Structures are given as C-alpha cells and as structure tokens.
Amino acid sequence: QGRAFYVQVERCYGISDQVVSVRLEEEKYVKCSEQVKAGIERYFDGQLLVDIVNVPALYALEVRLMPDDAHPRHGKRFVGQDAEAIGCRTIFSKVTSKRWPKVDALVQQLESFCRVPVRIILLGRELRPESPHSRRAPASVRSAANGPVCGGVAARNKGAPQDEPQGHATIILKHSKGFLKELHTNAVGEAEASLFPGNFMLTCEADSNYDRLSPEVIAVPSRFALMELRITASMKKRCVFLVVDHLGRPFPRFPLRLRSKESADRLQPISVQTKVNGRGKARLGRGIWIASYDAGEDEPRDTWPVQPVHIEFEVQEAEVPQFFRICVNRIRFSCDIMLRTRFQEPVALCPFKVRSANGDRAIAHGQSTDIGLASCDLPVGRFAFWLEAVESSPFVPQQFEVVVKDDASFTPLERQVETKSADVVLHLITPDGEAAAGCMFHLSPQFSGGGGAQPWEMSMKTDSSGCATASMCLLEPYVFSIKELGKASEYMPQEFTFLTDRRHITVVVARTVLGPIPERNVVLAVDASGSMGAYLADVKAALNLALVQQLHRSPGRTFNIVACTGNQMDFHPGLVESTPQTIENAMRFCEAIEPGGASNLFEAIRHAFKSLEVQAVYLITDGKCELGETFLTKVRALYLQHPGRPKVHTVGINCVPQRLTHRGLQAVAAMTQGTFRPVCLQQDEVDPLTQVAAAARHAGVGGGPSGMDLSEAGRFPGGGGTTTEEEYSGEEDFNE
C-alpha cells in the first residue's frame, strides 16, 4: 500500500553460444519482449512503465508486476525466485504455460490487478448575485442569413465565481482505449472509483447543467495510494433568446433549434420554443452555436413561416447570463380567428382548412381550440377558410374569405358560425332514476328570432319510457317548463334555461308529493317524527294543495288527516265531509303539526283503518322506522281484517332505490294493491334547539329559557327514538 510499481519482463538472452543440444532462437525472445513492452505502455498511456531484463535461463520469458523500490536502477535486480521471494506478482510465465504471451491477455490481467483508488471532489462555479449597475447591453449576434444584423456590446462579469461542492452530479470518465465509467457524487460532492493507470477524459452528461470540467484529463499513476483530485465544473450559461420578425414584433411559439458548431458530434441539438412574448430560455455551454428553425419531421419546406434561418452566436466565458436578439424574415403570419355562434358560444374542436383563393392548393389546416380560436400561419394574400364540421358536429359547414396584408394584419378577426337544427330526444327521469312517463312540459326559445316576434312554444308529453322528441337549434338557449295546471298533477312545476350540442339529453323532473287522488273516502297519514322535520314544510304545502285542488268543492267525498308520532293525532275522530269549513279547519290542523318523537307507522295505519268506509290511506314518510317482516305481517293481518280492503298508497321521501326503506314501503303498497311513490325533497336546515324551544312553547312550558324542559329533547332528532332495521343491516343505509 502506498508503493509505486512497474512491469518487469525477464527474457532469455546471451546463452545461445553456450548450448549445442537444444534449439534456441534468442531473436524471437527479443522481438516478443519488445512487443509486450510497447503494447503495455501504449494501452496504459505511458503511466505504467515496462523494464526488460536479460536473464541467462533457457526459454525464460516472464512478466511480473514489481514494486518500484526493486527496480534495477537502485543497484540490485530481482529476477526469478528472488523476485517471487519479495512478493512480486507473476503475470505470465512461458516456462509454466508452454506458450508465447499475448498482449491483450496481459493487458486484461494488469488492468484488473493494478487498480488505484481515486477520490474526486466536484466543485461548481455558481454565479454571484448581479448588481443592477453591472448590467450591460445584449451580446451581439454575428449575422443572420435571412435578416438584418442585430448588434450590441458584450457583457462582462466583474464578480468572481464561487466554488461550491456539487452533490448528486454525474461525471463520465472515458479512457482512450474505450473504457467508460460513470461516477455519481454524494451529497458533499465526492465520488470514489478504482481506476487502472492511464489518462482519462472527464466529461459531464449532455443534458446536465454543467458545461466543462477542469482539468478535462486526469493521469492516474502506477502507485497503490489514494489519489485525491479536485475537479471544477463550470455551469452552462443561462441564455435568453428574443425572436422578432422583420417588423420588429415578437414571434410567439417559434421553434428554435440550437446546435453546437464545435461539439456537434458530442452534444445533441437543443429545442426551445418561445412564449407569447417571443422569449425563450436555455442553458448552453461556452462556444459557437448555430440557431435555426426547428421544423418537424413531416413539415414541408413550403409551409415554414419564415425564410431559412442560420444564425451563429457565441456563448462567452463571462459568468453573467447572455441575451440574444434573433431577427427572422417572416413569410407567414399568425392569424387567430375567433369563431362564435349567434349566442356567443365557442365553436370548439372543429376542424378547418385554409385553401388558396381558387381552392386548388391547401395552405394550412388545424382544429379550433376549446374557446373557439382557429389559429394558423398564412402568407400574404386572399384565402378561402373552410370550416369542415363533421356530421355529428352541431355546426354548419361554411366558407368565408380571409385576407392577410403585408403589415401582418388580417380580416376577419371574428366570425359568426351557424348551428344545425336537429331532432333532440329528451329523456325525462325522476331523481331516483325512473322514467317520467306522461309528463306534460313546454319548450320554447329563450329569445325571439327577430322583428319583435314572441318566441314560439312547443307543448309536449313524454311516452311510457319518459322520452319526447323536439326539433331544436343546437347551441341556442331554450326554456324548459312544467307549468302549474291548477289541478292535481304528477310532476312539480319547474322552469330552467339550457342549451345543448347533443342529440340526446337527460332532464330530471321531480314528482309531486301527492299525485291525483281518485278515491272518494281517504285518510292522509303524515309521519311527523323528528326525522321528518327537514321535509315537513314541503309536506304541509302538499297537503294544503291536495285539500284545495282535489277535496274542496267535491260533494260526497270524505277525508281525515292523521299525524303519526309516538301518539297518533288526528284531525277528526272519523271521516268528515269535504265542505269549505272542514277544508279550512283541516288546513289549520296541518299548519299546527310539529315534528318530534319517533315514527310508529303501524299505529298510524291501524288508526286510519278504524273507519269502515275508508277506501285508501296515503302514508307520507321517510321510512326511518321499523319496516321488517314483523311490520309487514301486522299490516297484512290488519288489511285482511278490514271489510273494505282499503289500499295503502305509500309516499317515500328521499328513499335510496332498492334499499331497505324503499323495498319496505314498496312491499306495503303491493300487499294492499296500492302504489308506491318515491319523492325527492330538498332538506331544510333545522336547528334541534329551535325545535325544542318550539315544542316547549307549544306544550305551555315557561316562556323563557329557564322554563324549558331539556329532558324532552329525546323526542327530537338526535335524542333517541326507534332504531330502524337499516341501522343494523350493515347495507350502508345510515344516510337514507
């Protein structure tokens, strides 16, 4: 360890005259030893010396790795067994192998054994912050083959660079004989390797931020000792490019190709695309570079927006960033045409072509953007712009003229595009996904066609699958409305404005809480438990609407209203005639219903079945109660015991389709030959403390906060009540 070494070649020489019984060609030994010496020294770049020693031994041709202190120049030579005795390594022996040595095999063994530890510390030159006073004019661009020369004074850097360790960088070591090795520095900029003696060229990765390494070549000596080197990496320079045309205007989205003139075989070309302001950035190494137009592989020469570009510029040794202004002669100009419909909707993703005025030659083609911008590069002249809308597109194919002038102005800047009229199928569904069959609705344009005429209106009705077909102008606003009919209807009134570019659209319509009531003697049962507090205002409005529209002024009809909570509360002990006075009293009763307590639907049905004349019961609930097999068995028995077999029409509020509540209410309706009506209502925000206070006032408790009995809070949401089967089912029905 720590000792220098060399290669000793021991050859047979000077005994040919002393032997007569054997054949010995000393010239061959001399020639072979000289070839071995030349080959080893050439491969190891002269860093591993070879010394030839003549020995008076028959057939001797030995190659040994010797310590430098055993060199004959020190006055004593070690050969044969003497060399092995001092620990020399024998690489080759002709006496042992019975063959002549091969230089390639010897070099391979020496390369593997003669490894020298090398530690490289990589330092980088970072720029010091530049003061505003040190700024200079842009560096000059030598010449432009297609435009005027742009000049300037070269910037000079007065700040000294700072060398700092460069961690996590890659250094490439290349030997002259093809050996290649990559070194990766650690966090403190150090990298270690075992190298054989010779000269190694140091380079950086082509896509790294490092330009050159100094020194560029290191010589690894023939010494088994740690060799520590400090390598300084100069950073590639930050270069800013401003591309302007011959009119002095920035050239946006210009594809710039930068190629090193001096290292074209080693460095790949760099592509830079300018931004909207015509500027682009890149890191470049020092030297002469060539800027040109970066045309695509499939881009013909006649479609280039500029004349051929060949501009040479120099990235200087100064450490400050450089600014280059590149002038190009433009032969095509950017034309951005905004395509809009009559109602300012963008003509998005529509293909187009630009042809010559007579239409015999294609000039440009493309597709409009999401905002309806059609961008293309056109030369000076008149052209035909073809909007090539496909069959499924909502736009009408059309043609218009585009004029480009030599000052880069063009017309038109904006173009109105007509849209198609098509048969649009409207799929009406309820919020629970069922088809809204037999829904009467109206469709009309939001704006008139001009001349002060009123917009026309279409009256339509969906079929059994909830579909209706209307002839509409695509991407024009229409008003969809379900109007108030003044009588019981299946769907709630609603109105909204929409526009579409499709041939099939889906519209969600909401059912009314209570549809038409055909029976003469009915009981309206309302679940007034705490969980219904969020919907009770809408339910009250639906009850009042049914009383006014369907039961008011209907001679011979009887009704009753039951509010079902823990204790059943009814409007009247039995069915009453639908007179103006009873209707008014029933509406007051509905307004007095307050939410609270737990649901008991079976008691509500049993209470409604007390009247023998009742024909139907309309049960409005959210289903937050027990709806299992026990409940259904009790309802079945109650139904079969009643002589009139009254139907139970269930109205489920916000029930998730095909979950326990939905299936339970559907089973009750099917069992009694009634109908199940799923309804979706928006939940109102309800404050439980407000409900407690209201219930306390209704019960006659003291008028202030000190008079409220908070122990009654269990009757309201969050305070207990019957646990439903859904909460135990594990079917994720908690939020129903």
C-alpha positions in Angstrom: 0.0 0.0 0.0 1.4 3.4 -1.0 4.2 1.9 -3.2 4.8 2.7 -6.8 5.0 -0.3 -9.2 6.2 -1.2 -12.7 6.2 -4.2 -15.1 9.3 -6.2 -15.5 9.8 -8.5 -18.5 12.5 -11.2 -18.0 13.7 -12.7 -21.2 16.2 -15.4 -22.2 19.3 -13.7 -23.7 23.1 -14.4 -24.1 23.2 -18.2 -23.8 22.8 -19.3 -27.4 26.5 -19.9 -27.8 26.7 -22.0 -24.7 24.2 -24.7 -25.7 24.6 -27.2 -28.5 22.0 -29.8 -27.9 18.9 -27.6 -27.9 17.3 -25.2 -30.3 17.1 -21.6 -29.1 16.1 -18.5 -31.1 17.1 -15.5 -29.0 15.9 -13.1 -31.7 12.4 -14.3 -31.2 12.5 -13.7 -27.4 13.9 -10.2 -28.1 11.1 -9.4 -30.6 8.4 -10.8 -28.3 9.6 -8.9 -25.2 9.7 -5.6 -27.2 6.2 -6.2 -28.4 4.9 -6.8 -24.9 6.6 -3.6 -23.7 5.2 -1.5 -26.4 1.7 -2.9 -26.1 1.5 -2.4 -22.3 2.9 1.1 -22.4 0.6 2.1 -25.2 -2.5 0.8 -23.5 -1.8 2.5 -20.2 -0.8 5.7 -21.9 2.8 5.5 -20.6 1.7 5.6 -16.9 2.7 2.0 -16.4 6.4 1.6 -17.2 7.9 -1.6 -18.6 11.5 -2.6 -18.0 13.2 -5.5 -19.9 15.8 -7.6 -18.0 18.0 -10.2 -19.7 18.4 -13.4 -17.8 20.7 -16.4 -18.6 17.9 -19.0 -18.4 16.6 -21.3 -21.1 13.2 -20.4 -22.5 12.7 -17.7 -19.9 10.0 -15.1 -20.7 8.4 -13.9 -17.5 6.1 -10.8 -17.0 6.0 -9.6 -13.4 4.5 -6.7 -11.5 7.3 -5.3 -9.4 7.5 -2.6 -6.7 9.4 0.5 -7.7 12.0 0.0 -5.0 13.0 -3.3 -6.6 13.9 -1.6 -9.9 17.5 -2.3 -11.2 18.3 1.4 -11.0 18.6 1.0 -7.2 21.6 -1.2 -7.7 20.2 -4.6 -7.4 17.9 -6.5 -9.6 15.4 -9.2 -8.6 14.6 -11.9 -11.1 13.1 -15.4 -11.0 12.8 -16.8 -7.5 14.4 -13.7 -5.9 11.5 -11.6 -7.4 8.9 -14.0 -6.1 10.5 -14.0 -2.6 10.0 -10.3 -2.2 6.2 -10.6 -3.1 6.3 -9.7 -6.8 3.2 -10.9 -8.8 3.9 -13.1 -11.8 1.5 -12.2 -14.6 2.8 -14.6 -17.2 5.5 -17.4 -17.4 6.4 -19.0 -20.7 8.2 -21.8 -18.8 5.0 -22.7 -17.0 2.4 -22.1 -19.7 4.5 -23.6 -22.6 3.3 -20.8 -25.0 4.1 -17.4 -26.1 2.4 -14.4 -24.4 -0.5 -12.4 -25.9 -0.5 -8.7 -25.3 -4.3 -8.5 -25.0 -4.4 -11.1 -22.2 -1.5 -9.4 -20.4 -3.3 -6.1 -20.6 -6.5 -7.5 -19.3 -4.8 -9.1 -16.2 -2.9 -5.9 -15.5 -6.0 -3.8 -15.8 -7.8 -5.9 -13.3 -5.0 -6.1 -10.8 -3.5 -2.6 -11.0 -6.4 -0.7 -9.6 -5.6 2.7 -8.0 -8.2 4.3 -5.6 -9.3 7.7 -6.8 -11.4 10.2 -5.0 -12.9 13.1 -7.0 -14.3 16.2 -5.3 -16.5 18.1 -7.7 -16.8 21.9 -7.3 -19.1 24.1 -9.2 -18.9 27.7 -10.1 -22.1 29.4 -9.0 -22.8 33.0 -10.1 -22.8 35.7 -7.5 -25.9 37.9 -7.4 -25.6 40.6 -10.1 -26.0 44.2 -9.1 -28.2 46.5 -11.2 -25.1 48.6 -12.0 -23.3 45.7 -13.6 -25.8 45.1 -16.3 -24.6 45.5 -19.9 -26.1 45.6 -23.3 -27.0 42.3 -25.0 -24.3 40.3 -26.6 -24.1 40.6 -30.4 -25.3 38.1 -32.8 -22.8 37.7 -35.6 -25.0 37.5 -38.6 -28.4 36.5 -39.9 -28.6 34.8 -43.2 -32.2 36.0 -43.8 -32.5 39.3 -42.0 -30.7 42.4 -40.7 -27.8 42.1 -38.3 -28.6 42.9 -34.7 -25.6 44.1 -32.6 -24.7 45.0 -29.1 -21.8 45.2 -26.7 -20.7 42.0 -25.0 -21.5 41.9 -21.3 -18.6 41.5 -18.8 -18.8 40.0 -15.4 -16.9 41.7 -12.7 -17.8 39.3 -9.9 -15.5 36.4 -9.1 -17.1 32.9 -9.1 -17.6 30.9 -6.0 -16.6 27.2 -5.9 -19.1 25.0 -4.0 -19.4 21.2 -3.8 -21.8 19.8 -6.3 -23.8 16.9 -4.9 -25.7 14.3 -6.8 -23.9 15.0 -10.1 -22.7 12.6 -12.7 -19.1 12.5 -14.1 -18.2 10.4 -17.1 -14.7 9.0 -17.3 -13.5 7.8 -20.7 -10.2 6.0 -21.4 -8.5 6.3 -24.7 -9.0 2.6 -25.3 -12.8 2.7 -24.9 -13.2 2.1 -21.2 -16.2 4.1 -19.9 -17.3 4.7 -16.3 -19.9 6.9 -14.6 -19.3 8.4 -11.2 -22.0 9.8 -9.1 -21.1 12.4 -6.4 -22.7 12.2 -3.0 -24.3 15.0 -1.0 -20.9 16.7 -0.4 -19.8 16.4 -4.0 -17.4 13.4 -3.6 -17.2 10.3 -5.7 -14.8 7.4 -5.4 -13.6 4.8 -8.0 -10.8 2.3 -8.6 -9.0 3.0 -11.9 -6.1 1.4 -13.6 -3.1 3.6 -14.6 -3.6 5.8 -17.6 -5.2 9.0 -18.9 -8.9 9.6 -18.5 -11.0 12.3 -20.1 -13.7 13.8 -17.8 -17.0 15.0 -19.3 -20.5 15.8 -18.0 -23.8 14.4 -19.0 -25.1 16.2 -22.2 -28.4 17.2 -20.6 -26.9 18.4 -17.3 -26.4 22.0 -16.2 -22.6 21.6 -16.3 -20.6 22.7 -19.3 -16.9 21.8 -18.8 -14.7 20.2 -16.2 -11.3 21.5 -15.3 -9.0 19.6 -15.7 -10.5 17.8 -18.6 -8.0 14.9 -18.5 -6.5 13.2 -15.4 -3.5 10.9 -15.3 -3.7 8.0 -12.9 -0.2 7.0 -11.9 1.1 3.5 -11.1 1.0 3.8 -7.4 -1.1 1.9 -4.9 -2.1 5.1 -3.0 -5.3 7.1 -2.7 -5.3 9.8 -5.4 -7.5 12.8 -4.5 -8.5 15.3 -7.2 -10.4 18.5 -7.2 -12.4 19.0 -10.3 -14.0 22.3 -11.1 -17.2 22.3 -13.2 -18.3 25.4 -15.0 -22.0 25.8 -15.2 -23.8 26.2 -18.5 -24.8 29.8 -19.1 -28.3 31.0 -18.8 -29.2 32.3 -22.2 -32.3 34.3 -23.1 -33.5 34.5 -26.7 -35.8 37.1 -28.1 -37.1 36.1 -31.6 -38.5 39.0 -33.6 -39.7 39.2 -37.1 -38.6 41.8 -39.7 -41.4 44.1 -38.5 -39.8 44.2 -35.1 -42.6 42.3 -33.4 -42.0 39.3 -31.0 -42.5 35.9 -32.7 -44.6 33.7 -30.3 -44.3 29.9 -30.3 -41.3 30.0 -32.6 -39.5 26.6 -32.6 -35.8 27.4 -32.2 -33.1 24.7 -32.8 -29.7 25.3 -31.1 -26.8 23.3 -32.3 -23.2 23.5 -31.2 -20.8 24.2 -34.0 -17.7 22.9 -32.2 -19.2 19.8 -30.5 -21.9 18.8 -32.9 -20.8 15.1 -32.7 -21.0 15.1 -28.8 -23.9 17.4 -28.0 -27.5 16.8 -29.1 -29.3 19.8 -30.6 -31.5 21.7 -28.1 -35.1 22.7 -28.9 -36.5 25.9 -27.5 -40.0 27.3 -28.1 -40.6 30.9 -27.5 -43.5 32.1 -25.3 -46.2 34.5 -26.2 -43.7 37.4 -25.7 -41.3 35.8 -28.2 -38.8 34.9 -25.4 -37.2 31.5 -24.7 -34.6 30.3 -22.3 -31.9 27.6 -22.4 -28.6 26.7 -20.7 -25.8 26.5 -23.1 -22.1 25.7 -22.9 -19.4 28.1 -24.0 -18.5 28.2 -27.7 -20.1 28.9 -31.1 -23.7 27.9 -31.6 -26.0 27.9 -34.6 -29.6 28.9 -34.3 -32.1 27.6 -36.9 -35.8 27.0 -37.5 -36.7 23.7 -35.8 -39.0 22.2 -38.4 -40.9 19.0 -37.7 -40.1 15.7 -39.4 -43.3 15.9 -41.5 -43.3 19.7 -42.1 -42.7 20.5 -45.8 -40.3 23.4 -46.6 -43.1 25.4 -48.3 -45.1 25.5 -45.1 -42.4 27.2 -43.0 -43.5 30.5 -41.5 -40.0 32.1 -42.1 -37.2 32.0 -44.6 -34.4 29.5 -43.8 -32.6 30.6 -40.6 -28.9 30.2 -40.0 -27.6 32.4 -37.3 -24.3 32.0 -35.5 -23.8 33.3 -32.0 -21.1 32.9 -29.3 -21.7 32.0 -25.7 -18.8 33.7 -23.9 -16.7 32.8 -20.9 -18.2 35.6 -18.8 -20.2 34.2 -16.0 -23.3 36.5 -16.4 -26.3 35.4 -18.4 -26.4 36.4 -22.0 -29.3 37.9 -24.0 -29.6 37.2 -27.8 -31.9 39.0 -30.2 -32.6 36.9 -33.2 -34.2 38.5 -36.2 -36.1 36.4 -38.8 -37.8 37.2 -42.1 -41.4 36.2 -41.8 -43.2 34.8 -44.9 -46.3 33.6 -43.0 -48.2 35.5 -40.3 -50.1 34.2 -37.3 -53.9 34.5 -37.8 -56.2 33.9 -34.9 -59.8 34.0 -35.8 -62.4 33.7 -33.1 -65.3 31.5 -34.1 -68.6 32.1 -32.2 -72.3 31.2 -32.6 -75.1 33.6 -32.6 -75.3 33.4 -28.8 -71.6 33.7 -28.3 -70.9 30.0 -27.7 -67.4 29.0 -28.9 -67.1 26.8 -32.0 -64.9 24.3 -30.1 -62.8 21.5 -31.5 -64.0 21.9 -35.1 -61.5 21.0 -37.9 -60.8 23.6 -40.6 -58.7 24.1 -43.7 -57.3 27.2 -45.5 -57.0 26.9 -49.2 -55.9 29.3 -52.0 -58.5 31.7 -53.4 -59.3 29.4 -56.3 -59.3 26.3 -53.9 -56.6 24.3 -55.8 -54.0 24.3 -53.1 -54.1 23.7 -49.3 -52.3 26.3 -47.3 -52.9 25.3 -43.7 -55.2 23.1 -41.6 -56.0 22.6 -37.9 -58.7 22.4 -35.3 -60.2 25.2 -33.2 -59.5 25.3 -29.5 -61.8 24.9 -26.6 -62.6 28.6 -26.7 -63.3 28.6 -30.4 -60.0 30.1 -31.6 -58.8 29.0 -35.0 -55.0 29.6 -35.3 -53.0 29.2 -38.5 -49.9 30.7 -40.2 -50.8 32.3 -43.6 -48.7 34.2 -46.2 -49.8 37.5 -47.7 -52.9 37.2 -49.9 -56.5 36.1 -50.1 -57.6 32.7 -49.0 -60.7 30.6 -48.5 -61.3 29.4 -45.0 -63.3 26.1 -44.9 -65.0 25.1 -41.7 -65.2 21.3 -42.0 -67.8 20.3 -39.4 -68.5 16.6 -39.3 -71.9 15.0 -39.3 -72.1 14.7 -35.5 -70.9 18.3 -35.0 -73.5 21.0 -34.1 -72.0 23.5 -36.5 -72.9 24.1 -40.2 -70.0 23.7 -42.6 -69.3 27.0 -44.3 -66.7 29.0 -46.2 -65.5 32.6 -45.9 -62.6 34.7 -47.1 -59.5 35.6 -45.1 -57.3 38.5 -46.3 -53.7 38.8 -45.0 -51.8 42.0 -45.6 -48.0 42.6 -45.7 -48.2 44.5 -42.4 -49.3 41.3 -40.7 -52.9 42.5 -40.3 -55.7 40.2 -41.3 -59.5 40.1 -41.6 -61.8 38.9 -40.2 -60.9 38.8 -36.5 -64.2 37.1 -35.6 -66.7 35.1 -37.5 -70.2 34.0 -36.6 -70.9 30.3 -37.3 -74.4 29.0 -37.8 -75.6 25.9 -36.0 -77.7 23.0 -37.1 -81.3 22.2 -36.4 -81.8 18.6 -35.3 -84.3 16.3 -33.6 -83.3 16.1 -30.0 -84.5 13.3 -27.8 -85.3 14.4 -24.2 -85.1 11.7 -21.6 -87.1 12.8 -18.6 -86.4 10.9 -15.4 -87.2 11.3 -11.7 -84.4 11.8 -9.2 -84.5 8.1 -8.3 -83.8 7.2 -11.9 -87.3 6.1 -13.0 -88.7 7.2 -16.4 -91.0 10.2 -16.1 -93.8 8.8 -18.2 -96.8 11.0 -19.3 -95.1 14.3 -18.2 -96.5 17.4 -19.8 -93.9 20.1 -20.5 -93.3 23.1 -22.6 -90.2 24.0 -24.7 -89.6 27.4 -26.2 -86.6 29.5 -27.4 -85.4 32.0 -24.8 -85.0 34.7 -27.4 -87.2 35.6 -30.4 -86.0 35.2 -33.9 -86.0 38.9 -34.6 -88.5 41.5 -35.7 -90.1 41.7 -32.2 -92.0 38.5 -32.6 -92.7 36.5 -29.5 -90.8 33.2 -29.1 -92.9 30.2 -30.1 -93.7 27.4 -27.6 -94.0 23.6 -28.0 -96.2 21.6 -25.8 -95.0 18.0 -25.4 -95.7 14.9 -23.5 -93.4 12.0 -22.8 -94.2 8.4 -23.7 -94.1 5.4 -21.4 -90.3 5.4 -21.4 -90.1 9.1 -20.5 -88.9 10.2 -23.9 -90.0 13.0 -26.2 -88.5 14.3 -29.4 -88.3 18.0 -30.3 -86.8 19.9 -33.3 -84.3 22.3 -31.8 -81.5 24.6 -33.0 -78.3 23.3 -31.4 -76.3 25.6 -29.1 -79.2 28.0 -28.7 -80.9 28.7 -25.3 -84.3 27.1 -24.7 -86.7 27.3 -21.7 -87.9 24.1 -20.3 -91.0 24.4 -18.1 -93.6 22.3 -16.4 -96.4 24.7 -15.7 -98.9 24.9 -12.9 -102.2 23.3 -14.2 -104.5 24.4 -11.4 -105.3 20.8 -10.6 -103.6 17.7 -9.2 -100.5 16.8 -11.3 -98.0 14.0 -11.3 -94.9 16.3 -11.5 -93.9 19.5 -9.8 -93.9 22.8 -11.7 -90.3 23.9 -12.7 -88.5 26.0 -15.2 -84.9 26.4 -16.3 -82.9 27.5 -19.3 -80.5 25.3 -21.2 -78.6 24.8 -24.4 -77.1 21.7 -25.9 -74.9 20.4 -28.7 -76.1 16.8 -28.4 -78.9 14.8 -29.9 -79.8 13.1 -26.7 -80.2 14.9 -23.3 -81.5 13.9 -19.9 -83.8 16.1 -17.8 -84.5 15.4 -14.2 -88.1 16.3 -13.1 -89.5 15.9 -9.6 -92.7 14.2 -8.6 -95.3 16.0 -6.5 -95.7 14.6 -3.0 -99.3 13.7 -3.7 -100.5 12.9 -7.2 -104.1 12.7 -8.2 -106.4 11.1 -5.5 -109.1 9.1 -7.3 -110.8 7.5 -4.2 -113.8 9.1 -2.6 -113.1 8.3 1.1 -109.4 8.8 2.0 -107.2 9.2 5.1 -104.0 11.3 4.7 -101.4 9.9 7.2 -98.3 12.1 7.8 -95.2 10.8 9.6 -94.4 13.7 12.0 -91.5 12.2 13.7 -88.3 14.1 14.4 -86.6 12.8 11.2 -89.3 14.4 9.1 -88.5 17.9 10.4 -86.4 18.7 7.4 -89.3 17.9 5.0 -92.3 18.9 7.0 -92.7 22.3 5.4 -93.0 20.8 1.9 -95.3 18.1 3.1 -97.6 20.7 4.7 -97.7 22.6 1.4 -98.6 19.4 -0.5 -101.4 18.6 2.0 -102.9 22.1 1.7 -102.6 21.9 -2.1 -104.4 18.5 -2.2 -107.1 19.8 0.1 -107.7 22.8 -2.1 -107.4 21.2 -5.5 -108.8 17.8 -5.0 -111.1 17.8 -2.0 -112.5 21.3 -2.0 -116.0 21.6 -3.6 -116.2 17.9 -4.1 -119.6 16.8 -2.9 -119.8 13.3 -1.5 -116.1 13.0 -0.7 -114.9 12.4 2.9 -111.4 12.6 4.3 -109.4 12.7 7.5 -105.8 13.6 8.4 -103.6 11.7 10.9 -100.3 12.9 12.2 -98.4 9.9 13.4 -95.7 10.2 16.0 -95.4 8.3 19.3 -99.0 9.3 20.0 -101.4 9.5 17.0 -103.0 12.9 16.5 -105.9 13.1 14.0 -107.9 15.9 12.6 -111.3 14.3 13.4 -112.3 11.0 15.1 -113.6 9.8 11.8 -114.1 10.7 8.2 -115.7 14.1 7.5 -117.4 15.7 4.6 -115.3 17.9 2.4 -117.1 21.2 3.0 -115.5 24.6 2.8 -115.5 24.8 6.6 -113.8 21.4 7.1 -111.3 22.2 4.4 -110.4 25.4 6.3 -110.1 23.6 9.6 -108.0 20.8 8.1 -105.6 23.4 6.7 -105.2 24.9 10.2 -104.6 21.4 11.6 -101.9 20.8 9.0 -100.1 24.1 9.9 -100.2 23.1 13.6 -98.3 19.8 13.0 -94.8 19.9 14.6 -92.1 17.3 14.2 -91.0 15.3 17.2 -90.8 11.8 18.7 -90.4 8.5 17.0 -92.2 7.0 14.0 -95.0 4.4 14.5 -96.4 3.7 11.1 -98.3 0.6 12.1 -100.3 2.6 14.7 -101.0 5.2 12.1 -102.3 2.6 9.6 -104.3 0.9 12.4 -105.8 4.3 13.4 -106.8 5.0 9.8 -108.4 1.6 9.4 -110.8 2.3 12.2 -113.2 3.8 9.7 -115.1 1.1 7.8 -115.8 3.5 4.9 -112.2 4.3 4.2 -111.1 3.3 0.7 -107.5 4.4 0.7 -104.7 5.6 3.0 -102.0 7.9 1.8 -99.0 7.4 4.0 -96.2 10.0 3.8 -93.0 9.0 5.5 -89.2 9.0 5.2 -89.1 5.4 6.4 -86.9 6.0 9.4 -88.6 3.3 11.4 -89.1 -0.5 11.6 -90.1 -1.9 8.2 -89.1 -5.5 8.6 -91.0 -8.7 8.3 -92.8 -8.2 11.6 -94.2 -4.9 10.5 -95.4 -6.3 7.1 -97.1 -9.3 8.8 -99.0 -6.9 11.1 -100.1 -4.7 8.2 -101.2 -7.8 6.2 -103.3 -9.0 9.1 -104.8 -5.6 9.5 -105.6 -5.3 5.8 -107.3 -8.7 5.6 -109.4 -8.0 8.7 -110.9 -4.8 7.2 -114.1 -5.5 5.2 -113.4 -2.7 2.6 -109.8 -3.8 1.9 -108.5 -0.2 1.7 -105.4 0.5 -0.3 -102.3 1.9 1.3 -100.5 4.3 -1.0 -97.1 4.9 0.4 -95.1 8.1 -0.4 -91.4 7.6 0.4 -89.3 10.8 0.8 -85.7 10.6 -0.2 -85.5 6.8 -0.2 -82.4 5.3 -1.8 -83.7 3.0 -4.6 -83.7 -0.8 -3.8 -82.6 -0.3 -0.2 -84.5 -1.5 2.9 -86.7 1.6 3.2 -87.5 1.6 -0.5 -88.3 -2.1 -0.6 -90.3 -2.0 2.7 -92.6 0.8 1.5 -93.0 -0.8 -1.9 -94.0 -4.1 -0.2 -96.7 -2.4 1.9 -98.2 -0.8 -1.3 -98.0 -4.0 -3.2 -99.6 -6.0 -0.4 -102.6 -3.7 -0.2 -102.9 -3.2 -4.0 -101.8 0.4 -3.6 -99.0 2.4 -5.3 -95.5 3.3 -4.1 -94.5 6.9 -4.9 -90.8 7.8 -4.3 -90.4 11.5 -3.9 -87.2 13.6 -3.6 -87.3 16.7 -1.5 -84.6 19.2 -0.5 -83.7 19.1 3.1 -84.2 22.3 5.1 -81.7 23.1 7.8 -83.3 22.5 11.1 -81.8 23.6 14.5 -82.7 21.0 17.1 -82.6 23.6 19.9 -85.1 25.7 18.0 -87.4 22.6 17.7 -87.0 22.1 21.5 -88.0 25.6 22.2 -90.9 25.5 19.8 -92.2 22.2 21.4 -91.8 23.7 24.8 -93.8 26.7 23.9 -96.5 24.5 22.3 -96.7 22.4 25.4 -97.2 25.5 27.6 -93.8 25.4 29.3 -92.4 28.7 30.7 -91.8 31.5 28.3 -88.0 31.8 28.9 -85.0 29.6 28.6 -85.2 28.8 32.3 -88.7 27.3 31.7 -87.6 24.8 29.0 -87.5 21.1 30.0 -84.5 19.8 28.1 -85.2 16.3 29.2 -87.8 16.2 26.4 -85.0 16.7 23.9 -85.1 12.9 23.4 -88.3 13.3 21.4 -86.4 15.2 18.7 -83.7 14.4 16.2 -80.5 13.1 17.9 -82.4 12.3 21.1 -83.3 8.6 20.6 -86.4 7.0 19.0 -86.9 3.7 17.4 -83.8 2.2 15.8 -84.5 1.1 12.3 -83.6 -2.2 10.8 -81.4 -0.3 8.3 -79.1 0.9 11.0 -78.4 -2.7 11.9 -78.4 -4.1 8.4 -74.8 -3.0 7.5 -76.0 -2.1 4.0 -74.8 1.5 4.3 -78.3 2.9 4.7 -77.3 5.2 7.6 -77.7 8.3 5.4 -81.1 7.3 4.0 
